[in-house]
Amino acid sequence: MTNYVELDVRPILAAGDEPFSRIIATVESLGPDEGLRLIAPFRPVPLFSALGSRGFAYQDREIGGGDWEVLFCRADAARKGP
């Protein structure tokens, strides 16, 4: 089972900053059984391939008001299922 570390990038973007380095730092700090729960004000399509190349699979869904939740987990964990 994957435990998710949450990162809400909406305040970072609202402040006019770029969250990519924070996202990568969070991903690099994850333990073997951890994933990233990202909350964003749009569907972060470029991250899918950026984190995919680092071995992460994703599931995304719109959570209302144009905001998105994306769960990134290690691709080997995604194949194992819940």
mmCIF file of the N, C-alpha and C atoms, coordinates in Angstrom:
data_MODEL
# 
_entry.id   MODEL 
# 
loop_
_atom_site.group_PDB 
_atom_site.id 
_atom_site.type_symbol 
_atom_site.label_atom_id 
_atom_site.label_alt_id 
_atom_site.label_comp_id 
_atom_site.label_asym_id 
_atom_site.label_entity_id 
_atom_site.label_seq_id 
_atom_site.pdbx_PDB_ins_code 
_atom_site.Cartn_x 
_atom_site.Cartn_y 
_atom_site.Cartn_z 
_atom_site.occupancy 
_atom_site.B_iso_or_equiv 
_atom_site.pdbx_formal_charge 
_atom_site.auth_seq_id 
_atom_site.auth_comp_id 
_atom_site.auth_asym_id 
_atom_site.auth_atom_id 
_atom_site.pdbx_PDB_model_num 
ATOM 1   N N  . MET A 1 1  ? 0.845   -1.193 0.000   1.00 0.00 ? 1  MET A N  1 
ATOM 2   C CA . MET A 1 1  ? 0.000   0.000  0.000   1.00 0.00 ? 1  MET A CA 1 
ATOM 3   C C  . MET A 1 1  ? 0.880   1.241  0.000   1.00 0.00 ? 1  MET A C  1 
ATOM 4   N N  . THR A 1 2  ? 0.496   2.215  -0.796  1.00 0.00 ? 2  THR A N  1 
ATOM 5   C CA . THR A 1 2  ? 1.262   3.455  -0.905  1.00 0.00 ? 2  THR A CA 1 
ATOM 6   C C  . THR A 1 2  ? 0.715   4.491  0.062   1.00 0.00 ? 2  THR A C  1 
ATOM 7   N N  . ASN A 1 3  ? 1.593   5.119  0.810   1.00 0.00 ? 3  ASN A N  1 
ATOM 8   C CA . ASN A 1 3  ? 1.247   6.271  1.646   1.00 0.00 ? 3  ASN A CA 1 
ATOM 9   C C  . ASN A 1 3  ? 1.612   7.523  0.860   1.00 0.00 ? 3  ASN A C  1 
ATOM 10  N N  . TYR A 1 4  ? 0.695   8.474  0.815   1.00 0.00 ? 4  TYR A N  1 
ATOM 11  C CA . TYR A 1 4  ? 0.909   9.659  -0.012  1.00 0.00 ? 4  TYR A CA 1 
ATOM 12  C C  . TYR A 1 4  ? 1.310   10.878 0.816   1.00 0.00 ? 4  TYR A C  1 
ATOM 13  N N  . VAL A 1 5  ? 2.324   11.582 0.321   1.00 0.00 ? 5  VAL A N  1 
ATOM 14  C CA . VAL A 1 5  ? 2.746   12.867 0.863   1.00 0.00 ? 5  VAL A CA 1 
ATOM 15  C C  . VAL A 1 5  ? 2.036   13.915 0.021   1.00 0.00 ? 5  VAL A C  1 
ATOM 16  N N  . GLU A 1 6  ? 1.307   14.826 0.666   1.00 0.00 ? 6  GLU A N  1 
ATOM 17  C CA . GLU A 1 6  ? 0.534   15.814 -0.077  1.00 0.00 ? 6  GLU A CA 1 
ATOM 18  C C  . GLU A 1 6  ? 1.342   17.082 -0.331  1.00 0.00 ? 6  GLU A C  1 
ATOM 19  N N  . LEU A 1 7  ? 1.239   17.568 -1.552  1.00 0.00 ? 7  LEU A N  1 
ATOM 20  C CA . LEU A 1 7  ? 1.827   18.854 -1.927  1.00 0.00 ? 7  LEU A CA 1 
ATOM 21  C C  . LEU A 1 7  ? 0.776   19.619 -2.706  1.00 0.00 ? 7  LEU A C  1 
ATOM 22  N N  . ASP A 1 8  ? 0.317   20.723 -2.136  1.00 0.00 ? 8  ASP A N  1 
ATOM 23  C CA . ASP A 1 8  ? -0.662  21.596 -2.775  1.00 0.00 ? 8  ASP A CA 1 
ATOM 24  C C  . ASP A 1 8  ? 0.111   22.755 -3.404  1.00 0.00 ? 8  ASP A C  1 
ATOM 25  N N  . VAL A 1 9  ? 0.175   22.779 -4.722  1.00 0.00 ? 9  VAL A N  1 
ATOM 26  C CA . VAL A 1 9  ? 0.951   23.821 -5.396  1.00 0.00 ? 9  VAL A CA 1 
ATOM 27  C C  . VAL A 1 9  ? 0.129   25.069 -5.715  1.00 0.00 ? 9  VAL A C  1 
ATOM 28  N N  . ARG A 1 10 ? -1.140  25.067 -5.372  1.00 0.00 ? 10 ARG A N  1 
ATOM 29  C CA . ARG A 1 10 ? -1.969  26.244 -5.672  1.00 0.00 ? 10 ARG A CA 1 
ATOM 30  C C  . ARG A 1 10 ? -1.436  27.517 -5.015  1.00 0.00 ? 10 ARG A C  1 
ATOM 31  N N  . PRO A 1 11 ? -1.039  27.484 -3.719  1.00 0.00 ? 11 PRO A N  1 
ATOM 32  C CA . PRO A 1 11 ? -0.505  28.714 -3.124  1.00 0.00 ? 11 PRO A CA 1 
ATOM 33  C C  . PRO A 1 11 ? 0.825   29.163 -3.754  1.00 0.00 ? 11 PRO A C  1 
ATOM 34  N N  . ILE A 1 12 ? 1.634   28.203 -4.179  1.00 0.00 ? 12 ILE A N  1 
ATOM 35  C CA . ILE A 1 12 ? 2.913   28.530 -4.819  1.00 0.00 ? 12 ILE A CA 1 
ATOM 36  C C  . ILE A 1 12 ? 2.658   29.259 -6.133  1.00 0.00 ? 12 ILE A C  1 
ATOM 37  N N  . LEU A 1 13 ? 1.744   28.725 -6.929  1.00 0.00 ? 13 LEU A N  1 
ATOM 38  C CA . LEU A 1 13 ? 1.406   29.344 -8.204  1.00 0.00 ? 13 LEU A CA 1 
ATOM 39  C C  . LEU A 1 13 ? 0.724   30.694 -8.015  1.00 0.00 ? 13 LEU A C  1 
ATOM 40  N N  . ALA A 1 14 ? -0.146  30.790 -7.010  1.00 0.00 ? 14 ALA A N  1 
ATOM 41  C CA . ALA A 1 14 ? -0.845  32.054 -6.734  1.00 0.00 ? 14 ALA A CA 1 
ATOM 42  C C  . ALA A 1 14 ? 0.138   33.162 -6.355  1.00 0.00 ? 14 ALA A C  1 
ATOM 43  N N  . ALA A 1 15 ? 1.253   32.776 -5.752  1.00 0.00 ? 15 ALA A N  1 
ATOM 44  C CA . ALA A 1 15 ? 2.284   33.742 -5.373  1.00 0.00 ? 15 ALA A CA 1 
ATOM 45  C C  . ALA A 1 15 ? 3.180   34.113 -6.559  1.00 0.00 ? 15 ALA A C  1 
ATOM 46  N N  . GLY A 1 16 ? 2.930   33.493 -7.720  1.00 0.00 ? 16 GLY A N  1 
ATOM 47  C CA . GLY A 1 16 ? 3.710   33.799 -8.906  1.00 0.00 ? 16 GLY A CA 1 
ATOM 48  C C  . GLY A 1 16 ? 5.003   33.004 -9.013  1.00 0.00 ? 16 GLY A C  1 
ATOM 49  N N  . ASP A 1 17 ? 5.139   31.969 -8.184  1.00 0.00 ? 17 ASP A N  1 
ATOM 50  C CA . ASP A 1 17 ? 6.347   31.151 -8.201  1.00 0.00 ? 17 ASP A CA 1 
ATOM 51  C C  . ASP A 1 17 ? 6.126   29.885 -9.020  1.00 0.00 ? 17 ASP A C  1 
ATOM 52  N N  . GLU A 1 18 ? 7.230   29.241 -9.379  1.00 0.00 ? 18 GLU A N  1 
ATOM 53  C CA . GLU A 1 18 ? 7.211   27.998 -10.148 1.00 0.00 ? 18 GLU A CA 1 
ATOM 54  C C  . GLU A 1 18 ? 7.398   26.826 -9.187  1.00 0.00 ? 18 GLU A C  1 
ATOM 55  N N  . PRO A 1 19 ? 6.461   25.872 -9.148  1.00 0.00 ? 19 PRO A N  1 
ATOM 56  C CA . PRO A 1 19 ? 6.538   24.781 -8.172  1.00 0.00 ? 19 PRO A CA 1 
ATOM 57  C C  . PRO A 1 19 ? 7.373   23.574 -8.593  1.00 0.00 ? 19 PRO A C  1 
ATOM 58  N N  . PHE A 1 20 ? 7.923   23.565 -9.809  1.00 0.00 ? 20 PHE A N  1 
ATOM 59  C CA . PHE A 1 20 ? 8.579   22.353 -10.306 1.00 0.00 ? 20 PHE A CA 1 
ATOM 60  C C  . PHE A 1 20 ? 9.701   21.872 -9.389  1.00 0.00 ? 20 PHE A C  1 
ATOM 61  N N  . SER A 1 21 ? 10.553  22.773 -8.927  1.00 0.00 ? 21 SER A N  1 
ATOM 62  C CA . SER A 1 21 ? 11.673  22.342 -8.078  1.00 0.00 ? 21 SER A CA 1 
ATOM 63  C C  . SER A 1 21 ? 11.169  21.778 -6.759  1.00 0.00 ? 21 SER A C  1 
ATOM 64  N N  . ARG A 1 22 ? 10.098  22.325 -6.236  1.00 0.00 ? 22 ARG A N  1 
ATOM 65  C CA . ARG A 1 22 ? 9.507   21.813 -4.991  1.00 0.00 ? 22 ARG A CA 1 
ATOM 66  C C  . ARG A 1 22 ? 8.908   20.421 -5.210  1.00 0.00 ? 22 ARG A C  1 
ATOM 67  N N  . ILE A 1 23 ? 8.286   20.225 -6.367  1.00 0.00 ? 23 ILE A N  1 
ATOM 68  C CA . ILE A 1 23 ? 7.710   18.917 -6.706  1.00 0.00 ? 23 ILE A CA 1 
ATOM 69  C C  . ILE A 1 23 ? 8.821   17.877 -6.802  1.00 0.00 ? 23 ILE A C  1 
ATOM 70  N N  . ILE A 1 24 ? 9.885   18.212 -7.510  1.00 0.00 ? 24 ILE A N  1 
ATOM 71  C CA . ILE A 1 24 ? 10.997  17.270 -7.685  1.00 0.00 ? 24 ILE A CA 1 
ATOM 72  C C  . ILE A 1 24 ? 11.657  16.972 -6.342  1.00 0.00 ? 24 ILE A C  1 
ATOM 73  N N  . ALA A 1 25 ? 11.860  17.991 -5.519  1.00 0.00 ? 25 ALA A N  1 
ATOM 74  C CA . ALA A 1 25 ? 12.457  17.773 -4.194  1.00 0.00 ? 25 ALA A CA 1 
ATOM 75  C C  . ALA A 1 25 ? 11.591  16.843 -3.360  1.00 0.00 ? 25 ALA A C  1 
ATOM 76  N N  . THR A 1 26 ? 10.277  17.014 -3.436  1.00 0.00 ? 26 THR A N  1 
ATOM 77  C CA . THR A 1 26 ? 9.355   16.158 -2.687  1.00 0.00 ? 26 THR A CA 1 
ATOM 78  C C  . THR A 1 26 ? 9.441   14.722 -3.193  1.00 0.00 ? 26 THR A C  1 
ATOM 79  N N  . VAL A 1 27 ? 9.436   14.548 -4.500  1.00 0.00 ? 27 VAL A N  1 
ATOM 80  C CA . VAL A 1 27 ? 9.515   13.207 -5.089  1.00 0.00 ? 27 VAL A CA 1 
ATOM 81  C C  . VAL A 1 27 ? 10.827  12.528 -4.692  1.00 0.00 ? 27 VAL A C  1 
ATOM 82  N N  . GLU A 1 28 ? 11.920  13.285 -4.730  1.00 0.00 ? 28 GLU A N  1 
ATOM 83  C CA . GLU A 1 28 ? 13.222  12.704 -4.388  1.00 0.00 ? 28 GLU A CA 1 
ATOM 84  C C  . GLU A 1 28 ? 13.331  12.326 -2.912  1.00 0.00 ? 28 GLU A C  1 
ATOM 85  N N  . SER A 1 29 ? 12.485  12.926 -2.077  1.00 0.00 ? 29 SER A N  1 
ATOM 86  C CA . SER A 1 29 ? 12.531  12.619 -0.641  1.00 0.00 ? 29 SER A CA 1 
ATOM 87  C C  . SER A 1 29 ? 11.615  11.462 -0.247  1.00 0.00 ? 29 SER A C  1 
ATOM 88  N N  . LEU A 1 30 ? 10.843  10.942 -1.204  1.00 0.00 ? 30 LEU A N  1 
ATOM 89  C CA . LEU A 1 30 ? 9.885   9.883  -0.893  1.00 0.00 ? 30 LEU A CA 1 
ATOM 90  C C  . LEU A 1 30 ? 10.581  8.580  -0.543  1.00 0.00 ? 30 LEU A C  1 
ATOM 91  N N  . GLY A 1 31 ? 10.011  7.890  0.450   1.00 0.00 ? 31 GLY A N  1 
ATOM 92  C CA . GLY A 1 31 ? 10.482  6.553  0.801   1.00 0.00 ? 31 GLY A CA 1 
ATOM 93  C C  . GLY A 1 31 ? 9.956   5.539  -0.200  1.00 0.00 ? 31 GLY A C  1 
ATOM 94  N N  . PRO A 1 32 ? 10.388  4.284  -0.080  1.00 0.00 ? 32 PRO A N  1 
ATOM 95  C CA . PRO A 1 32 ? 9.993   3.257  -1.049  1.00 0.00 ? 32 PRO A CA 1 
ATOM 96  C C  . PRO A 1 32 ? 8.498   2.974  -1.105  1.00 0.00 ? 32 PRO A C  1 
ATOM 97  N N  . ASP A 1 33 ? 7.778   3.191  -0.017  1.00 0.00 ? 33 ASP A N  1 
ATOM 98  C CA . ASP A 1 33 ? 6.335   2.933  -0.003  1.00 0.00 ? 33 ASP A CA 1 
ATOM 99  C C  . ASP A 1 33 ? 5.517   4.216  -0.036  1.00 0.00 ? 33 ASP A C  1 
ATOM 100 N N  . GLU A 1 34 ? 6.137   5.318  -0.473  1.00 0.00 ? 34 GLU A N  1 
ATOM 101 C CA . GLU A 1 34 ? 5.447   6.599  -0.497  1.00 0.00 ? 34 GLU A CA 1 
ATOM 102 C C  . GLU A 1 34 ? 5.235   7.080  -1.927  1.00 0.00 ? 34 GLU A C  1 
ATOM 103 N N  . GLY A 1 35 ? 4.166   7.833  -2.091  1.00 0.00 ? 35 GLY A N  1 
ATOM 104 C CA . GLY A 1 35 ? 3.851   8.476  -3.356  1.00 0.00 ? 35 GLY A CA 1 
ATOM 105 C C  . GLY A 1 35 ? 3.555   9.937  -3.094  1.00 0.00 ? 35 GLY A C  1 
ATOM 106 N N  . LEU A 1 36 ? 3.255   10.666 -4.150  1.00 0.00 ? 36 LEU A N  1 
ATOM 107 C CA . LEU A 1 36 ? 2.953   12.092 -4.060  1.00 0.00 ? 36 LEU A CA 1 
ATOM 108 C C  . LEU A 1 36 ? 1.488   12.316 -4.408  1.00 0.00 ? 36 LEU A C  1 
ATOM 109 N N  . ARG A 1 37 ? 0.796   13.034 -3.537  1.00 0.00 ? 37 ARG A N  1 
ATOM 110 C CA . ARG A 1 37 ? -0.569  13.496 -3.836  1.00 0.00 ? 37 ARG A CA 1 
ATOM 111 C C  . ARG A 1 37 ? -0.451  14.975 -4.143  1.00 0.00 ? 37 ARG A C  1 
ATOM 112 N N  . LEU A 1 38 ? -0.539  15.308 -5.414  1.00 0.00 ? 38 LEU A N  1 
ATOM 113 C CA . LEU A 1 38 ? -0.376  16.682 -5.875  1.00 0.00 ? 38 LEU A CA 1 
ATOM 114 C C  . LEU A 1 38 ? -1.740  17.320 -6.085  1.00 0.00 ? 38 LEU A C  1 
ATOM 115 N N  . ILE A 1 39 ? -1.906  18.523 -5.565  1.00 0.00 ? 39 ILE A N  1 
ATOM 116 C CA . ILE A 1 39 ? -3.119  19.308 -5.803  1.00 0.00 ? 39 ILE A CA 1 
ATOM 117 C C  . ILE A 1 39 ? -2.705  20.521 -6.620  1.00 0.00 ? 39 ILE A C  1 
ATOM 118 N N  . ALA A 1 40 ? -3.367  20.725 -7.766  1.00 0.00 ? 40 ALA A N  1 
ATOM 119 C CA . ALA A 1 40 ? -2.999  21.807 -8.676  1.00 0.00 ? 40 ALA A CA 1 
ATOM 120 C C  . ALA A 1 40 ? -4.253  22.473 -9.239  1.00 0.00 ? 40 ALA A C  1 
ATOM 121 N N  . PRO A 1 41 ? -4.130  23.733 -9.675  1.00 0.00 ? 41 PRO A N  1 
ATOM 122 C CA . PRO A 1 41 ? -5.283  24.440 -10.232 1.00 0.00 ? 41 PRO A CA 1 
ATOM 123 C C  . PRO A 1 41 ? -5.526  24.138 -11.712 1.00 0.00 ? 41 PRO A C  1 
ATOM 124 N N  . PHE A 1 42 ? -4.827  23.151 -12.239 1.00 0.00 ? 42 PHE A N  1 
ATOM 125 C CA . PHE A 1 42 ? -4.997  22.711 -13.623 1.00 0.00 ? 42 PHE A CA 1 
ATOM 126 C C  . PHE A 1 42 ? -4.453  21.289 -13.721 1.00 0.00 ? 42 PHE A C  1 
ATOM 127 N N  . ARG A 1 43 ? -4.747  20.616 -14.806 1.00 0.00 ? 43 ARG A N  1 
ATOM 128 C CA . ARG A 1 43 ? -4.240  19.252 -15.025 1.00 0.00 ? 43 ARG A CA 1 
ATOM 129 C C  . ARG A 1 43 ? -2.773  19.374 -15.452 1.00 0.00 ? 43 ARG A C  1 
ATOM 130 N N  . PRO A 1 44 ? -1.836  18.930 -14.619 1.00 0.00 ? 44 PRO A N  1 
ATOM 131 C CA . PRO A 1 44 ? -0.410  19.160 -14.879 1.00 0.00 ? 44 PRO A CA 1 
ATOM 132 C C  . PRO A 1 44 ? 0.211   18.145 -15.848 1.00 0.00 ? 44 PRO A C  1 
ATOM 133 N N  . VAL A 1 45 ? -0.237  18.185 -17.074 1.00 0.00 ? 45 VAL A N  1 
ATOM 134 C CA . VAL A 1 45 ? 0.172   17.206 -18.083 1.00 0.00 ? 45 VAL A CA 1 
ATOM 135 C C  . VAL A 1 45 ? 1.693   17.068 -18.226 1.00 0.00 ? 45 VAL A C  1 
ATOM 136 N N  . PRO A 1 46 ? 2.481   18.161 -18.248 1.00 0.00 ? 46 PRO A N  1 
ATOM 137 C CA . PRO A 1 46 ? 3.929   17.987 -18.407 1.00 0.00 ? 46 PRO A CA 1 
ATOM 138 C C  . PRO A 1 46 ? 4.578   17.141 -17.296 1.00 0.00 ? 46 PRO A C  1 
ATOM 139 N N  . LEU A 1 47 ? 3.970   17.121 -16.130 1.00 0.00 ? 47 LEU A N  1 
ATOM 140 C CA . LEU A 1 47 ? 4.524   16.315 -15.034 1.00 0.00 ? 47 LEU A CA 1 
ATOM 141 C C  . LEU A 1 47 ? 4.388   14.814 -15.279 1.00 0.00 ? 47 LEU A C  1 
ATOM 142 N N  . PHE A 1 48 ? 3.405   14.421 -16.066 1.00 0.00 ? 48 PHE A N  1 
ATOM 143 C CA . PHE A 1 48 ? 3.168   13.002 -16.293 1.00 0.00 ? 48 PHE A CA 1 
ATOM 144 C C  . PHE A 1 48 ? 4.399   12.348 -16.917 1.00 0.00 ? 48 PHE A C  1 
ATOM 145 N N  . SER A 1 49 ? 4.978   12.984 -17.925 1.00 0.00 ? 49 SER A N  1 
ATOM 146 C CA . SER A 1 49 ? 6.176   12.411 -18.547 1.00 0.00 ? 49 SER A CA 1 
ATOM 147 C C  . SER A 1 49 ? 7.422   12.702 -17.720 1.00 0.00 ? 49 SER A C  1 
ATOM 148 N N  . ALA A 1 50 ? 7.481   13.878 -17.074 1.00 0.00 ? 50 ALA A N  1 
ATOM 149 C CA . ALA A 1 50 ? 8.652   14.226 -16.256 1.00 0.00 ? 50 ALA A CA 1 
ATOM 150 C C  . ALA A 1 50 ? 8.823   13.227 -15.109 1.00 0.00 ? 50 ALA A C  1 
ATOM 151 N N  . LEU A 1 51 ? 7.735   12.891 -14.437 1.00 0.00 ? 51 LEU A N  1 
ATOM 152 C CA . LEU A 1 51 ? 7.824   11.931 -13.342 1.00 0.00 ? 51 LEU A CA 1 
ATOM 153 C C  . LEU A 1 51 ? 7.774   10.494 -13.852 1.00 0.00 ? 51 LEU A C  1 
ATOM 154 N N  . GLY A 1 52 ? 7.166   10.294 -15.017 1.00 0.00 ? 52 GLY A N  1 
ATOM 155 C CA . GLY A 1 52 ? 7.180   8.964  -15.629 1.00 0.00 ? 52 GLY A CA 1 
ATOM 156 C C  . GLY A 1 52 ? 8.600   8.523  -15.936 1.00 0.00 ? 52 GLY A C  1 
ATOM 157 N N  . SER A 1 53 ? 9.440   9.467  -16.363 1.00 0.00 ? 53 SER A N  1 
ATOM 158 C CA . SER A 1 53 ? 10.834  9.128  -16.660 1.00 0.00 ? 53 SER A CA 1 
ATOM 159 C C  . SER A 1 53 ? 11.614  8.827  -15.390 1.00 0.00 ? 53 SER A C  1 
ATOM 160 N N  . ARG A 1 54 ? 11.051  9.183  -14.238 1.00 0.00 ? 54 ARG A N  1 
ATOM 161 C CA . ARG A 1 54 ? 11.671  8.872  -12.942 1.00 0.00 ? 54 ARG A CA 1 
ATOM 162 C C  . ARG A 1 54 ? 11.054  7.619  -12.319 1.00 0.00 ? 54 ARG A C  1 
ATOM 163 N N  . GLY A 1 55 ? 10.209  6.920  -13.086 1.00 0.00 ? 55 GLY A N  1 
ATOM 164 C CA . GLY A 1 55 ? 9.652   5.652  -12.620 1.00 0.00 ? 55 GLY A CA 1 
ATOM 165 C C  . GLY A 1 55 ? 8.319   5.756  -11.910 1.00 0.00 ? 55 GLY A C  1 
ATOM 166 N N  . PHE A 1 56 ? 7.583   6.855  -12.136 1.00 0.00 ? 56 PHE A N  1 
ATOM 167 C CA . PHE A 1 56 ? 6.300   7.047  -11.464 1.00 0.00 ? 56 PHE A CA 1 
ATOM 168 C C  . PHE A 1 56 ? 5.137   6.944  -12.443 1.00 0.00 ? 56 PHE A C  1 
ATOM 169 N N  . ALA A 1 57 ? 4.089   6.271  -11.986 1.00 0.00 ? 57 ALA A N  1 
ATOM 170 C CA . ALA A 1 57 ? 2.814   6.209  -12.693 1.00 0.00 ? 57 ALA A CA 1 
ATOM 171 C C  . ALA A 1 57 ? 1.884   7.212  -12.020 1.00 0.00 ? 57 ALA A C  1 
ATOM 172 N N  . TYR A 1 58 ? 0.780   7.539  -12.668 1.00 0.00 ? 58 TYR A N  1 
ATOM 173 C CA . TYR A 1 58 ? -0.136  8.526  -12.080 1.00 0.00 ? 58 TYR A CA 1 
ATOM 174 C C  . TYR A 1 58 ? -1.590  8.144  -12.305 1.00 0.00 ? 58 TYR A C  1 
ATOM 175 N N  . GLN A 1 59 ? -2.427  8.692  -11.439 1.00 0.00 ? 59 GLN A N  1 
ATOM 176 C CA . GLN A 1 59 ? -3.884  8.675  -11.600 1.00 0.00 ? 59 GLN A CA 1 
ATOM 177 C C  . GLN A 1 59 ? -4.322  10.097 -11.330 1.00 0.00 ? 59 GLN A C  1 
ATOM 178 N N  . ASP A 1 60 ? -5.160  10.651 -12.186 1.00 0.00 ? 60 ASP A N  1 
ATOM 179 C CA . ASP A 1 60 ? -5.597  12.024 -11.985 1.00 0.00 ? 60 ASP A CA 1 
ATOM 180 C C  . ASP A 1 60 ? -7.107  12.122 -12.042 1.00 0.00 ? 60 ASP A C  1 
ATOM 181 N N  . ARG A 1 61 ? -7.624  13.135 -11.358 1.00 0.00 ? 61 ARG A N  1 
ATOM 182 C CA . ARG A 1 61 ? -9.065  13.399 -11.386 1.00 0.00 ? 61 ARG A CA 1 
ATOM 183 C C  . ARG A 1 61 ? -9.313  14.856 -11.046 1.00 0.00 ? 61 ARG A C  1 
ATOM 184 N N  . GLU A 1 62 ? -10.322 15.415 -11.680 1.00 0.00 ? 62 GLU A N  1 
ATOM 185 C CA . GLU A 1 62 ? -10.717 16.787 -11.366 1.00 0.00 ? 62 GLU A CA 1 
ATOM 186 C C  . GLU A 1 62 ? -11.479 16.759 -10.050 1.00 0.00 ? 62 GLU A C  1 
ATOM 187 N N  . ILE A 1 63 ? -11.155 17.688 -9.151  1.00 0.00 ? 63 ILE A N  1 
ATOM 188 C CA . ILE A 1 63 ? -11.786 17.679 -7.828  1.00 0.00 ? 63 ILE A CA 1 
ATOM 189 C C  . ILE A 1 63 ? -12.719 18.872 -7.623  1.00 0.00 ? 63 ILE A C  1 
ATOM 190 N N  . GLY A 1 64 ? -12.973 19.617 -8.693  1.00 0.00 ? 64 GLY A N  1 
ATOM 191 C CA . GLY A 1 64 ? -13.920 20.722 -8.610  1.00 0.00 ? 64 GLY A CA 1 
ATOM 192 C C  . GLY A 1 64 ? -13.245 22.069 -8.715  1.00 0.00 ? 64 GLY A C  1 
ATOM 193 N N  . GLY A 1 65 ? -13.975 23.016 -9.266  1.00 0.00 ? 65 GLY A N  1 
ATOM 194 C CA . GLY A 1 65 ? -13.476 24.379 -9.386  1.00 0.00 ? 65 GLY A CA 1 
ATOM 195 C C  . GLY A 1 65 ? -12.259 24.500 -10.291 1.00 0.00 ? 65 GLY A C  1 
ATOM 196 N N  . GLY A 1 66 ? -12.053 23.520 -11.171 1.00 0.00 ? 66 GLY A N  1 
ATOM 197 C CA . GLY A 1 66 ? -10.895 23.520 -12.055 1.00 0.00 ? 66 GLY A CA 1 
ATOM 198 C C  . GLY A 1 66 ? -9.646  22.927 -11.423 1.00 0.00 ? 66 GLY A C  1 
ATOM 199 N N  . ASP A 1 67 ? -9.728  22.539 -10.147 1.00 0.00 ? 67 ASP A N  1 
ATOM 200 C CA . ASP A 1 67 ? -8.577  21.960 -9.447  1.00 0.00 ? 67 ASP A CA 1 
ATOM 201 C C  . ASP A 1 67 ? -8.477  20.464 -9.741  1.00 0.00 ? 67 ASP A C  1 
ATOM 202 N N  . TRP A 1 68 ? -7.240  19.966 -9.658  1.00 0.00 ? 68 TRP A N  1 
ATOM 203 C CA . TRP A 1 68 ? -6.960  18.560 -9.945  1.00 0.00 ? 68 TRP A CA 1 
ATOM 204 C C  . TRP A 1 68 ? -6.184  17.920 -8.811  1.00 0.00 ? 68 TRP A C  1 
ATOM 205 N N  . GLU A 1 69 ? -6.457  16.647 -8.602  1.00 0.00 ? 69 GLU A N  1 
ATOM 206 C CA . GLU A 1 69 ? -5.675  15.813 -7.693  1.00 0.00 ? 69 GLU A CA 1 
ATOM 207 C C  . GLU A 1 69 ? -4.967  14.780 -8.574  1.00 0.00 ? 69 GLU A C  1 
ATOM 208 N N  . VAL A 1 70 ? -3.658  14.663 -8.389  1.00 0.00 ? 70 VAL A N  1 
ATOM 209 C CA . VAL A 1 70 ? -2.899  13.658 -9.118  1.00 0.00 ? 70 VAL A CA 1 
ATOM 210 C C  . VAL A 1 70 ? -2.124  12.832 -8.100  1.00 0.00 ? 70 VAL A C  1 
ATOM 211 N N  . LEU A 1 71 ? -2.315  11.525 -8.159  1.00 0.00 ? 71 LEU A N  1 
ATOM 212 C CA . LEU A 1 71 ? -1.581  10.606 -7.302  1.00 0.00 ? 71 LEU A CA 1 
ATOM 213 C C  . LEU A 1 71 ? -0.445  10.003 -8.123  1.00 0.00 ? 71 LEU A C  1 
ATOM 214 N N  . PHE A 1 72 ? 0.774   10.260 -7.699  1.00 0.00 ? 72 PHE A N  1 
ATOM 215 C CA . PHE A 1 72 ? 1.948   9.676  -8.333  1.00 0.00 ? 72 PHE A CA 1 
ATOM 216 C C  . PHE A 1 72 ? 2.479   8.591  -7.412  1.00 0.00 ? 72 PHE A C  1 
ATOM 217 N N  . CYS A 1 73 ? 2.675   7.406  -7.953  1.00 0.00 ? 73 CYS A N  1 
ATOM 218 C CA . CYS A 1 73 ? 3.293   6.328  -7.178  1.00 0.00 ? 73 CYS A CA 1 
ATOM 219 C C  . CYS A 1 73 ? 4.315   5.631  -8.055  1.00 0.00 ? 73 CYS A C  1 
ATOM 220 N N  . ARG A 1 74 ? 5.193   4.911  -7.428  1.00 0.00 ? 74 ARG A N  1 
ATOM 221 C CA . ARG A 1 74 ? 6.210   4.199  -8.193  1.00 0.00 ? 74 ARG A CA 1 
ATOM 222 C C  . ARG A 1 74 ? 5.521   3.214  -9.124  1.00 0.00 ? 74 ARG A C  1 
ATOM 223 N N  . ALA A 1 75 ? 5.991   3.142  -10.350 1.00 0.00 ? 75 ALA A N  1 
ATOM 224 C CA . ALA A 1 75 ? 5.330   2.319  -11.365 1.00 0.00 ? 75 ALA A CA 1 
ATOM 225 C C  . ALA A 1 75 ? 5.249   0.854  -10.944 1.00 0.00 ? 75 ALA A C  1 
ATOM 226 N N  . ASP A 1 76 ? 6.257   0.350  -10.231 1.00 0.00 ? 76 ASP A N  1 
ATOM 227 C CA . ASP A 1 76 ? 6.192   -1.043 -9.783  1.00 0.00 ? 76 ASP A CA 1 
ATOM 228 C C  . ASP A 1 76 ? 5.099   -1.229 -8.743  1.00 0.00 ? 76 ASP A C  1 
ATOM 229 N N  . ALA A 1 77 ? 4.842   -0.208 -7.911  1.00 0.00 ? 77 ALA A N  1 
ATOM 230 C CA . ALA A 1 77 ? 3.754   -0.276 -6.915  1.00 0.00 ? 77 ALA A CA 1 
ATOM 231 C C  . ALA A 1 77 ? 2.404   -0.223 -7.620  1.00 0.00 ? 77 ALA A C  1 
ATOM 232 N N  . ALA A 1 78 ? 2.311   0.554  -8.697  1.00 0.00 ? 78 ALA A N  1 
ATOM 233 C CA . ALA A 1 78 ? 1.053   0.658  -9.438  1.00 0.00 ? 78 ALA A CA 1 
ATOM 234 C C  . ALA A 1 78 ? 0.683   -0.677 -10.064 1.00 0.00 ? 78 ALA A C  1 
ATOM 235 N N  . ARG A 1 79 ? 1.668   -1.432 -10.514 1.00 0.00 ? 79 ARG A N  1 
ATOM 236 C CA . ARG A 1 79 ? 1.396   -2.743 -11.118 1.00 0.00 ? 79 ARG A CA 1 
ATOM 237 C C  . ARG A 1 79 ? 0.925   -3.759 -10.085 1.00 0.00 ? 79 ARG A C  1 
ATOM 238 N N  . LYS A 1 80 ? 1.380   -3.605 -8.845  1.00 0.00 ? 80 LYS A N  1 
ATOM 239 C CA . LYS A 1 80 ? 0.990   -4.531 -7.786  1.00 0.00 ? 80 LYS A CA 1 
ATOM 240 C C  . LYS A 1 80 ? -0.453  -4.323 -7.358  1.00 0.00 ? 80 LYS A C  1 
ATOM 241 N N  . GLY A 1 81 ? -0.955  -3.083 -7.534  1.00 0.00 ? 81 GLY A N  1 
ATOM 242 C CA . GLY A 1 81 ? -2.321  -2.780 -7.128  1.00 0.00 ? 81 GLY A CA 1 
ATOM 243 C C  . GLY A 1 81 ? -2.384  -2.460 -5.643  1.00 0.00 ? 81 GLY A C  1 
ATOM 244 N N  . PRO A 1 82 ? -3.601  -2.206 -5.151  1.00 0.00 ? 82 PRO A N  1 
ATOM 245 C CA . PRO A 1 82 ? -3.753  -1.807 -3.740  1.00 0.00 ? 82 PRO A CA 1 
ATOM 246 C C  . PRO A 1 82 ? -3.421  -2.918 -2.771  1.00 0.00 ? 82 PRO A C  1 
# 
